[in-house]
């Protein structure tokens, strides 16, 4: 992983600490599993290409510690004169073993990632796109600011299968969670 995403994570965690200090004293952290929406910056690597984009996800509780998760991510970038784009859609389960201000979680997702590549060659543009199926394993940490809002940092290792081979792509996302139904 390159220095850019590490610096983005450090900046987000610093912002989280600042916002936590600014949170109202009476604000209680989230204490139970509730439906939630996440949006934030997302970084992924596809081979040697560094891709930046947006991560969106929703979760619905199936019990006290288990939730159903739907994750959508979009990334783009360029490498060696080629433009890359990725759109991932995965679904699975998240296990959150504790409640309180700090809520670590682990998740496993299944789905696909659509990757498109295009190269300009003078007056000609050559493009190709593939959908690779696979799974993402990872986890993260939610830091509760109050009953509704939390900051999230998550990491996935995506195992994608396409064209007869497996590819392993890391993904990092940081952003905000809004909890519904309180």
N, CA, C and O of each residue as an XYZ file, in Angstrom:
728
protein
N       0.844     -1.163      0.000
C       0.000      0.000      0.000
C       0.893      1.230      0.000
O       1.936      1.245      0.653
N       0.489      2.254     -0.726
C       1.286      3.458     -0.855
C       0.993      4.445      0.265
O       0.060      4.249      1.043
N       1.794      5.512      0.349
C       1.700      6.463      1.452
C       0.404      7.263      1.442
O      -0.083      7.630      2.512
N      -0.178      7.551      0.267
C      -1.397      8.364      0.178
C      -2.538      7.823      1.016
O      -3.092      8.568      1.825
N      -2.918      6.552      0.861
C      -4.014      6.012      1.658
C      -3.706      5.977      3.149
O      -4.600      6.182      3.971
N      -2.459      5.721      3.504
C      -2.088      5.705      4.918
C      -2.251      7.101      5.514
O      -2.738      7.247      6.635
N      -1.843      8.133      4.759
C      -2.015      9.507      5.225
C      -3.495      9.873      5.330
O      -3.894     10.569      6.263
N      -4.316      9.407      4.375
C      -5.756      9.663      4.434
C      -6.373      9.031      5.677
O      -7.212      9.643      6.337
N      -5.956      7.803      5.996
C      -6.455      7.137      7.199
C      -6.030      7.891      8.450
O      -6.833      8.084      9.363
N      -4.775      8.317      8.499
C      -4.285      9.055      9.662
C      -5.048     10.372      9.828
O      -5.396     10.754     10.945
N      -5.305     11.062      8.719
C      -6.057     12.319      8.788
C      -7.480     12.080      9.265
O      -8.006     12.862     10.057
N      -8.111     11.009      8.793
C      -9.478     10.698      9.212
C      -9.539     10.345     10.691
O     -10.449     10.779     11.398
N      -8.577      9.563     11.160
C      -8.559      9.222     12.586
C      -8.301     10.464     13.446
O      -8.849     10.596     14.540
N      -7.463     11.370     12.939
C      -7.248     12.636     13.650
C      -8.521     13.456     13.700
O      -8.845     14.041     14.733
N      -9.253     13.505     12.582
C     -10.526     14.204     12.546
C     -11.518     13.560     13.508
O     -12.268     14.259     14.190
N     -11.523     12.233     13.563
C     -12.416     11.519     14.480
C     -12.133     11.915     15.924
O     -13.060     12.146     16.699
N     -10.868     11.992     16.283
C     -10.509     12.378     17.651
C     -10.963     13.805     17.933
O     -11.440     14.101     19.029
N     -10.817     14.692     16.947
C     -11.246     16.080     17.125
C     -12.756     16.169     17.302
O     -13.245     16.870     18.189
N     -13.502     15.445     16.440
C     -14.955     15.474     16.541
C     -15.445     14.846     17.831
O     -16.451     15.279     18.393
N     -14.742     13.829     18.302
C     -15.140     13.187     19.558
C     -15.023     14.176     20.706
O     -15.871     14.193     21.599
N     -13.994     14.990     20.691
C     -13.830     16.000     21.724
C     -14.887     17.075     21.627
O     -15.248     17.689     22.631
N     -15.400     17.315     20.396
C     -16.399     18.348     20.190
C     -17.821     17.831     20.373
O     -18.764     18.623     20.374
N     -17.997     16.528     20.527
C     -19.337     15.956     20.695
C     -19.943     16.436     22.013
O     -19.229     16.602     23.002
N     -21.256     16.660     22.027
C     -21.894     17.087     23.265
C     -21.637     16.086     24.388
O     -21.614     14.877     24.158
N     -21.443     16.596     25.603
C     -21.125     15.743     26.748
C     -22.221     14.734     27.041
O     -21.932     13.626     27.493
N     -23.479     15.096     26.791
C     -24.586     14.195     27.089
C     -24.836     13.158     26.004
O     -25.677     12.275     26.170
N     -24.102     13.262     24.880
C     -24.341     12.337     23.777
C     -23.862     10.940     24.152
O     -22.723     10.758     24.582
N     -24.725      9.977     23.988
C     -24.376      8.592     24.308
C     -23.963      7.872     23.031
O     -24.549      8.111     21.976
N     -22.981      7.010     23.105
C     -22.596      6.241     21.924
C     -23.652      5.208     21.584
O     -24.480      4.835     22.416
N     -23.602      4.757     20.340
C     -24.535      3.709     19.922
C     -24.328      2.470     20.780
O     -23.193      2.049     21.006
N     -25.422      1.888     21.258
C     -25.292      0.745     22.155
C     -25.939     -0.519     21.622
O     -25.801     -1.576     22.238
N     -26.634     -0.450     20.507
C     -27.253     -1.657     19.982
C     -27.110     -1.690     18.465
O     -26.774     -0.689     17.832
N     -27.367     -2.839     17.910
C     -27.304     -3.011     16.474
C     -28.532     -2.352     15.854
O     -29.657     -2.643     16.260
N     -28.334     -1.473     14.880
C     -29.434     -0.780     14.217
C     -29.108     -0.687     12.732
O     -27.938     -0.757     12.358
N     -30.128     -0.529     11.868
C     -29.834     -0.315     10.456
C     -28.935      0.906     10.298
O     -29.065      1.876     11.045
N     -28.030      0.862      9.333
C     -27.116      1.977      9.160
C     -26.728      2.189      7.710
O     -26.797      1.276      6.888
N     -26.315      3.423      7.412
C     -25.830      3.804      6.089
C     -24.432      4.377      6.232
O     -24.182      5.198      7.115
N     -23.521      3.951      5.373
C     -22.141      4.421      5.384
C     -21.826      5.079      4.044
O     -22.245      4.594      2.992
N     -21.082      6.192      4.089
C     -20.566      6.836      2.882
C     -19.191      7.378      3.208
O     -18.980      7.934      4.286
N     -18.248      7.220      2.280
C     -16.921      7.752      2.526
C     -15.956      7.524      1.382
O     -16.291      6.932      0.356
N     -14.755      8.013      1.593
C     -13.662      7.857      0.638
C     -13.232      6.395      0.611
O     -13.189      5.733      1.647
N     -12.913      5.897     -0.582
C     -12.477      4.519     -0.725
C     -11.251      4.467     -1.628
O     -11.194      5.144     -2.654
N     -10.280      3.664     -1.239
C      -9.052      3.457     -2.008
C      -8.934      1.962     -2.297
O      -9.161      1.134     -1.415
N      -8.580      1.626     -3.524
C      -8.385      0.220     -3.886
C      -7.180      0.101     -4.804
O      -6.816      1.039     -5.513
N      -6.581     -1.063     -4.772
C      -5.511     -1.369     -5.718
C      -6.007     -2.466     -6.640
O      -6.610     -3.444     -6.200
N      -5.740     -2.287     -7.937
C      -6.056     -3.299     -8.945
C      -4.751     -3.584     -9.675
O      -4.356     -2.844    -10.575
N      -4.097     -4.648     -9.283
C      -2.751     -4.905     -9.807
C      -1.816     -3.823     -9.291
O      -1.681     -3.637     -8.082
N      -1.171     -3.109    -10.208
C      -0.279     -2.011     -9.818
C      -0.961     -0.656     -9.849
O      -0.324      0.350     -9.536
N      -2.228     -0.596    -10.215
C      -2.956      0.668    -10.309
C      -3.538      1.061     -8.956
O      -4.137      0.234     -8.268
N      -3.360      2.320     -8.580
C      -3.962      2.878     -7.368
C      -5.238      3.604     -7.774
O      -5.203      4.523     -8.592
N      -6.357      3.191     -7.205
C      -7.652      3.736     -7.592
C      -8.306      4.439     -6.407
O      -8.261      3.945     -5.280
N      -8.907      5.580     -6.666
C      -9.568      6.373     -5.636
C     -11.044      6.497     -5.987
O     -11.409      6.530     -7.162
N     -11.892      6.565     -4.964
C     -13.308      6.666     -5.259
C     -14.175      6.797     -4.030
O     -13.782      7.396     -3.029
N     -15.358      6.228     -4.120
C     -16.398      6.374     -3.104
C     -16.899      5.002     -2.679
O     -17.081      4.114     -3.512
N     -17.118      4.834     -1.387
C     -17.705      3.617     -0.851
C     -19.040      3.928     -0.216
O     -19.155      4.893      0.539
N     -20.053      3.127     -0.508
C     -21.379      3.258      0.077
C     -21.805      1.888      0.564
O     -21.561      0.888     -0.112
N     -22.436      1.824      1.723
C     -22.966      0.545      2.186
C     -24.153      0.765      3.096
O     -24.327      1.823      3.702
N     -24.956     -0.269      3.168
C     -26.087     -0.273      4.075
C     -26.081     -1.571      4.851
O     -25.643     -2.606      4.348
N     -26.570     -1.516      6.080
C     -26.632     -2.722      6.901
C     -28.000     -2.812      7.570
O     -28.628     -1.809      7.909
N     -28.432     -4.065      7.742
C     -29.705     -4.334      8.405
C     -29.479     -5.434      9.434
O     -28.990     -6.511      9.092
N     -29.837     -5.168     10.709
C     -29.566     -6.162     11.758
C     -30.406     -7.433     11.602
O     -31.599     -7.390     11.304
N     -29.727     -8.565     11.816
C     -30.393     -9.863     11.846
C     -30.464    -10.395     13.275
O     -31.113    -11.408     13.536
N     -29.807     -9.720     14.177
C     -29.749    -10.093     15.588
C     -28.949     -9.036     16.326
O     -28.704     -7.950     15.801
N     -28.548     -9.357     17.537
C     -27.812     -8.391     18.355
C     -26.418     -8.124     17.791
O     -25.959     -6.982     17.820
N     -25.740     -9.140     17.283
C     -24.369     -8.966     16.811
C     -24.197     -9.199     15.310
O     -23.107     -8.960     14.790
N     -25.227     -9.657     14.592
C     -25.099    -10.003     13.186
C     -25.957     -9.085     12.320
O     -27.111     -8.811     12.651
N     -25.382     -8.605     11.197
C     -26.105     -7.741     10.268
C     -25.897     -8.218      8.839
O     -24.860     -8.791      8.505
N     -26.890     -7.976      8.010
C     -26.797     -8.178      6.578
C     -26.218     -6.892      5.989
O     -26.639     -5.799      6.368
N     -25.249     -7.007      5.058
C     -24.558     -5.841      4.509
C     -24.638     -5.859      2.984
O     -24.467     -6.905      2.357
N     -24.898     -4.696      2.399
C     -24.814     -4.486      0.956
C     -23.791     -3.376      0.734
O     -23.945     -2.276      1.265
N     -22.744     -3.657     -0.051
C     -21.626     -2.733     -0.224
C     -21.449     -2.390     -1.702
O     -21.351     -3.280     -2.547
N     -21.410     -1.097     -2.005
C     -21.201     -0.596     -3.357
C     -19.981      0.314     -3.331
O     -19.894      1.212     -2.494
N     -19.035      0.087     -4.247
C     -17.860      0.949     -4.309
C     -17.529      1.248     -5.760
O     -17.678      0.397     -6.637
N     -17.080      2.465     -5.996
C     -16.662      2.885     -7.329
C     -15.307      3.552     -7.237
O     -15.089      4.408     -6.379
N     -14.390      3.167     -8.118
C     -13.025      3.697     -8.103
C     -12.582      4.004     -9.518
O     -13.057      3.389    -10.473
N     -11.669      4.958     -9.653
C     -11.028      5.163    -10.947
C      -9.619      5.683    -10.742
O      -9.261      6.157     -9.664
N      -8.827      5.583    -11.801
C      -7.439      6.022    -11.752
C      -6.755      5.649    -13.050
O      -7.392      5.150    -13.978
N      -5.451      5.893    -13.113
C      -4.708      5.549    -14.320
C      -3.364      4.949    -13.931
O      -2.830      5.204    -12.852
N      -2.836      4.144    -14.849
C      -1.542      3.508    -14.640
C      -0.965      3.159    -16.005
O      -1.653      2.565    -16.835
N       0.282      3.519    -16.244
C       1.012      3.180    -17.468
C       0.244      3.587    -18.726
O       0.212      2.841    -19.705
N      -0.373      4.763    -18.700
C      -1.081      5.267    -19.876
C      -2.478      4.719    -20.072
O      -3.136      5.070    -21.051
N      -2.950      3.874    -19.181
C      -4.298      3.309    -19.284
C      -5.177      3.898    -18.194
O      -4.723      4.140    -17.075
N      -6.438      4.126    -18.532
C      -7.427      4.591    -17.557
C      -8.207      3.387    -17.046
O      -8.687      2.565    -17.828
N      -8.327      3.293    -15.716
C      -9.029      2.183    -15.076
C     -10.277      2.695    -14.369
O     -10.292      3.811    -13.849
N     -11.316      1.879    -14.354
C     -12.513      2.147    -13.575
C     -12.984      0.845    -12.957
O     -12.919     -0.204    -13.598
N     -13.454      0.896    -11.725
C     -13.970     -0.297    -11.053
C     -15.276      0.038    -10.374
O     -15.420      1.090     -9.751
N     -16.225     -0.868    -10.502
C     -17.492     -0.758     -9.801
C     -17.747     -2.099     -9.128
O     -17.887     -3.121     -9.801
N     -17.807     -2.096     -7.803
C     -17.990     -3.336     -7.047
C     -19.328     -3.355     -6.337
O     -19.757     -2.347     -5.776
N     -19.983     -4.499     -6.362
C     -21.232     -4.708     -5.627
C     -21.124     -6.060     -4.930
O     -21.014     -7.103     -5.575
N     -21.159     -6.020     -3.592
C     -21.032     -7.244     -2.801
C     -22.023     -7.219     -1.650
O     -22.416     -6.157     -1.168
N     -22.417     -8.399     -1.224
C     -23.348     -8.528     -0.102
C     -22.865     -9.653      0.801
O     -22.207    -10.590      0.348
N     -23.197     -9.550      2.079
C     -22.774    -10.586      3.014
C     -23.200    -10.265      4.428
O     -24.241     -9.649      4.657
N     -22.381    -10.692      5.371
C     -22.714    -10.545      6.791
C     -21.606     -9.820      7.532
O     -20.427     -9.934      7.200
N     -22.022     -9.064      8.552
C     -21.082     -8.366      9.447
C     -21.356     -8.830     10.875
O     -22.505     -8.903     11.310
N     -20.289     -9.139     11.585
C     -20.370     -9.519     12.991
C     -19.756     -8.409     13.825
O     -18.588     -8.063     13.648
N     -20.542     -7.853     14.733
C     -20.101     -6.787     15.625
C     -20.212     -7.323     17.048
O     -21.310     -7.356     17.604
N     -19.087     -7.749     17.657
C     -19.151     -8.453     18.936
C     -19.442     -7.580     20.152
O     -19.753     -8.107     21.220
N     -19.349     -6.254     20.013
C     -19.554     -5.412     21.194
C     -20.314     -4.156     20.816
O     -20.396     -3.785     19.645
N     -20.864     -3.510     21.828
C     -21.525     -2.232     21.617
C     -20.818     -1.203     22.481
O     -20.043     -1.551     23.371
N     -21.086      0.042     22.217
C     -20.431      1.117     22.938
C     -19.822      2.098     21.967
O     -20.146      2.081     20.779
N     -18.959      2.937     22.447
C     -18.356      3.973     21.599
C     -17.447      3.353     20.536
O     -17.507      3.748     19.372
N     -16.608      2.390     20.918
C     -15.738      1.698     19.958
C     -16.388      0.371     19.590
O     -16.630     -0.464     20.461
N     -16.674      0.170     18.297
C     -17.355     -1.043     17.846
C     -16.559     -1.702     16.719
O     -16.765     -1.377     15.549
N     -15.656     -2.622     17.057
C     -14.949     -3.354     16.006
C     -15.915     -4.317     15.310
O     -16.898     -4.761     15.904
N     -15.626     -4.631     14.053
C     -16.469     -5.575     13.331
C     -15.628     -6.362     12.332
O     -14.551     -5.936     11.916
N     -16.156     -7.519     11.966
C     -15.575     -8.362     10.921
C     -16.681     -8.667      9.931
O     -17.840     -8.818     10.316
N     -16.326     -8.761      8.646
C     -17.355     -9.049      7.654
C     -16.813     -9.877      6.509
O     -15.623     -9.848      6.195
N     -17.716    -10.611      5.898
C     -17.419    -11.393      4.711
C     -18.484    -11.110      3.673
O     -19.677    -11.195      3.964
N     -18.061    -10.773      2.457
C     -18.980    -10.381      1.397
C     -18.726    -11.197      0.131
O     -17.588    -11.567     -0.156
N     -19.783    -11.475     -0.618
C     -19.691    -12.139     -1.913
C     -20.289    -11.225     -2.967
O     -21.245    -10.498     -2.694
N     -19.730    -11.259     -4.173
C     -20.290    -10.435     -5.238
C     -19.346    -10.335     -6.406
O     -18.610    -11.272     -6.716
N     -19.377     -9.181     -7.055
C     -18.552     -8.995     -8.233
C     -17.995     -7.597     -8.337
O     -18.484     -6.655     -7.714
N     -16.946     -7.490     -9.152
C     -16.316     -6.205     -9.434
C     -16.181     -6.083    -10.947
O     -15.575     -6.938    -11.593
N     -16.745     -5.026    -11.504
C     -16.647     -4.749    -12.940
C     -15.484     -3.795    -13.153
O     -15.486     -2.679    -12.635
N     -14.488     -4.236    -13.919
C     -13.304     -3.429    -14.191
C     -13.284     -3.067    -15.667
O     -13.440     -3.928    -16.532
N     -13.091     -1.786    -15.943
C     -12.965     -1.327    -17.328
C     -11.612     -0.660    -17.497
O     -11.125      0.036    -16.605
N     -11.014     -0.886    -18.662
C      -9.697     -0.335    -18.989
C      -9.792      0.282    -20.370
O     -10.358     -0.313    -21.287
N      -9.236      1.481    -20.518
C      -9.194      2.097    -21.842
C      -7.840      2.764    -22.041
O      -7.237      3.289    -21.105
N      -7.376      2.727    -23.303
C      -6.090      3.294    -23.678
C      -6.299      4.143    -24.928
O      -6.930      3.704    -25.890
N      -5.767      5.356    -24.904
C      -5.810      6.219    -26.075
C      -4.575      5.976    -26.921
O      -3.458      5.963    -26.405
N      -4.768      5.785    -28.210
C      -3.664      5.595    -29.140
C      -3.842      6.526    -30.324
O      -4.270      6.095    -31.395
N      -3.518      7.798    -30.141
C      -3.721      8.774    -31.213
C      -5.190      9.064    -31.388
O      -5.838      9.594    -30.485
N      -5.732      8.710    -32.575
C      -7.137      8.949    -32.864
C      -8.023      7.775    -32.469
O      -9.235      7.810    -32.681
N      -7.427      6.742    -31.901
C      -8.171      5.527    -31.564
C      -8.170      5.317    -30.053
O      -7.148      5.500    -29.391
N      -9.320      4.934    -29.519
C      -9.430      4.595    -28.092
C      -9.847      3.131    -28.000
O     -10.888      2.740    -28.528
N      -9.032      2.330    -27.330
C      -9.306      0.907    -27.161
C      -9.798      0.680    -25.739
O      -9.163      1.121    -24.780
N     -10.930     -0.008    -25.602
C     -11.519     -0.250    -24.281
C     -11.846     -1.721    -24.104
O     -12.117     -2.436    -25.068
N     -11.816     -2.158    -22.852
C     -12.190     -3.524    -22.502
C     -12.784     -3.498    -21.102
O     -12.409     -2.667    -20.274
N     -13.705     -4.407    -20.844
C     -14.322     -4.495    -19.514
C     -14.562     -5.962    -19.173
O     -14.873     -6.776    -20.042
N     -14.411     -6.278    -17.898
C     -14.614     -7.632    -17.380
C     -15.320     -7.552    -16.037
O     -15.141     -6.593    -15.287
N     -16.122     -8.563    -15.738
C     -16.690     -8.693    -14.406
C     -16.044     -9.901    -13.745
O     -16.125    -11.020    -14.252
N     -15.403     -9.662    -12.608
C     -14.758    -10.729    -11.851
C     -15.572    -11.004    -10.604
O     -15.973    -10.078     -9.900
N     -15.815    -12.275    -10.330
C     -16.582    -12.685     -9.162
C     -15.637    -13.057     -8.040
O     -14.520    -13.511     -8.288
N     -16.069    -12.871     -6.832
C     -15.215    -13.247     -5.726
C     -15.793    -12.890     -4.382
O     -17.007    -12.779     -4.211
N     -14.893    -12.713     -3.426
C     -15.310    -12.396     -2.069
C     -14.373    -11.366     -1.458
O     -13.237    -11.191     -1.898
N     -14.871    -10.700     -0.446
C     -14.088     -9.722      0.305
C     -14.154    -10.109      1.780
O     -15.238    -10.305      2.330
N     -13.013    -10.214      2.400
C     -12.925    -10.481      3.831
C     -12.240     -9.293      4.484
O     -11.263     -8.762      3.955
N     -12.748     -8.883      5.620
C     -12.126     -7.744      6.288
C     -12.862     -7.360      7.538
O     -13.609     -8.141      8.127
N     -12.629     -6.142      7.918
C     -13.250     -5.631      9.122
C     -12.883     -4.184      9.320
O     -12.292     -3.542      8.452
N     -13.245     -3.691     10.469
C     -12.970     -2.294     10.739
C     -13.400     -1.899     12.128
O     -13.597     -2.731     13.013
N     -13.539     -0.592     12.289
C     -13.887     -0.028     13.585
C     -14.809      1.157     13.384
O     -14.527      2.048     12.583
N     -15.921      1.161     14.119
C     -16.797      2.328     14.187
C     -16.503      3.050     15.492
O     -16.368      2.427     16.546
N     -16.407      4.375     15.407
C     -16.236      5.192     16.607
C     -17.491      6.046     16.741
O     -17.709      6.962     15.947
N     -18.322      5.746     17.750
C     -19.591      6.434     17.932
C     -19.415      7.858     18.434
O     -18.780      8.096     19.461
N     -19.989      8.804     17.692
C     -19.982     10.204     18.110
C     -21.193     10.509     18.979
O     -21.104     11.276     19.938
N     -22.338      9.893     18.633
C     -23.566     10.014     19.418
C     -24.473      8.847     19.019
O     -24.006      7.895     18.394
N     -25.745      8.904     19.366
C     -26.662      7.793     19.082
C     -26.818      7.526     17.588
O     -27.036      6.378     17.200
N     -26.715      8.532     16.749
C     -26.965      8.386     15.316
C     -25.707      8.321     14.461
O     -25.699      7.628     13.443
N     -24.657      9.015     14.839
C     -23.481      9.176     13.984
C     -22.261      8.446     14.524
O     -22.032      8.383     15.732
N     -21.482      7.895     13.590
C     -20.213      7.252     13.927
C     -19.233      7.483     12.780
O     -19.638      7.719     11.642
N     -17.970      7.413     13.088
C     -16.915      7.425     12.073
C     -16.452      5.996     11.869
O     -16.374      5.222     12.823
N     -16.143      5.641     10.623
C     -15.755      4.264     10.310
C     -14.466      4.234      9.508
O     -14.245      5.053      8.615
N     -13.618      3.265      9.849
C     -12.457      2.900      9.038
C     -12.585      1.405      8.786
O     -12.791      0.632      9.721
N     -12.463      0.993      7.521
C     -12.573     -0.426      7.220
C     -11.524     -0.846      6.197
O     -11.042     -0.039      5.403
N     -11.188     -2.126      6.241
C     -10.236     -2.710      5.306
C     -10.810     -4.017      4.776
O     -11.282     -4.853      5.547
N     -10.768     -4.189      3.461
C     -11.169     -5.441      2.822
C     -10.008     -5.972      2.006
O      -9.254     -5.206      1.407
N      -9.872     -7.255      1.988
C      -8.993     -7.924      1.052
C      -9.921     -8.659      0.096
O     -10.597     -9.614      0.480
N      -9.947     -8.202     -1.156
C     -10.855     -8.782     -2.149
C     -10.125     -9.866     -2.943
O      -9.049     -9.634     -3.495
N     -10.725    -11.036     -2.986
C     -10.214    -12.159     -3.763
C     -11.120    -12.292     -4.985
O     -12.262    -12.735     -4.871
N     -10.605    -11.905     -6.159
C     -11.417    -11.873     -7.367
C     -10.949    -12.935     -8.346
O      -9.750    -13.134     -8.540
N     -11.915    -13.620     -8.967
C     -11.591    -14.674     -9.923
C     -12.109    -14.280    -11.302
O     -13.309    -14.094    -11.502
N     -11.187    -14.158    -12.239
C     -11.563    -13.836    -13.607
C     -10.481    -14.303    -14.564
O      -9.294    -14.309    -14.239
N     -10.918    -14.690    -15.741
C     -10.011    -15.153    -16.792
C      -9.109    -16.290    -16.315
O      -7.944    -16.369    -16.705
N      -9.650    -17.170    -15.470
C      -8.938    -18.361    -15.032
C      -7.900    -18.141    -13.948
O      -7.141    -19.058    -13.636
N      -7.844    -16.952    -13.363
C      -6.837    -16.678    -12.332
C      -7.468    -15.911    -11.175
O      -8.505    -15.267    -11.328
N      -6.823    -15.996    -10.020
C      -7.256    -15.255     -8.834
C      -6.396    -14.010     -8.687
O      -5.188    -14.044     -8.922
N      -7.029    -12.916     -8.296
C      -6.339    -11.654     -8.037
C      -6.710    -11.221     -6.626
O      -7.860    -11.366     -6.211
N      -5.747    -10.695     -5.895
C      -5.990    -10.226     -4.534
C      -5.798     -8.717     -4.504
O      -4.691     -8.223     -4.716
N      -6.873     -7.985     -4.240
C      -6.838     -6.524     -4.237
C      -7.253     -5.976     -2.875
O      -8.344     -6.287     -2.398
N      -6.398     -5.159     -2.233
C      -6.794     -4.529     -0.971
C      -7.692     -3.317     -1.216
O      -7.601     -2.660     -2.253
N      -8.551     -3.039     -0.253
C      -9.431     -1.865     -0.296
C      -9.516     -1.264      1.097
O      -9.686     -1.985      2.081
N      -9.398      0.053      1.181
C      -9.480      0.797      2.425
C     -10.549      1.865      2.260
O     -10.596      2.533      1.227
N     -11.407      2.039      3.259
C     -12.428      3.086      3.204
C     -12.541      3.767      4.561
O     -12.437      3.123      5.605
N     -12.755      5.070      4.531
C     -12.980      5.850      5.744
C     -14.148      6.802      5.475
O     -14.270      7.354      4.382
N     -15.004      6.987      6.487
C     -16.139      7.874      6.294
C     -17.052      7.888      7.499
O     -16.636      7.598      8.620
N     -18.319      8.235      7.247
C     -19.305      8.414      8.309
C     -20.426      7.394      8.188
O     -20.784      6.964      7.092
N     -20.975      7.014      9.348
C     -22.106      6.090      9.437
C     -23.272      6.838     10.064
O     -23.104      7.530     11.068
N     -24.460      6.698      9.467
C     -25.675      7.243     10.047
C     -26.558      6.067     10.418
O     -26.909      5.265      9.552
N     -26.925      5.946     11.686
C     -27.770      4.849     12.165
C     -29.240      5.271     12.122
O     -29.604      6.359     12.567
N     -30.062      4.393     11.581
C     -31.495      4.654     11.419
C     -32.280      4.009     12.554
O     -31.752      3.180     13.295
N     -33.538      4.396     12.682
C     -34.476      3.676     13.540
C     -34.263      3.767     15.027
O     -34.580      2.810     15.733
N     -33.761      4.826     15.530
C     -33.594      4.989     16.980
C     -34.853      5.520     17.595
O     -34.909      5.725     18.807
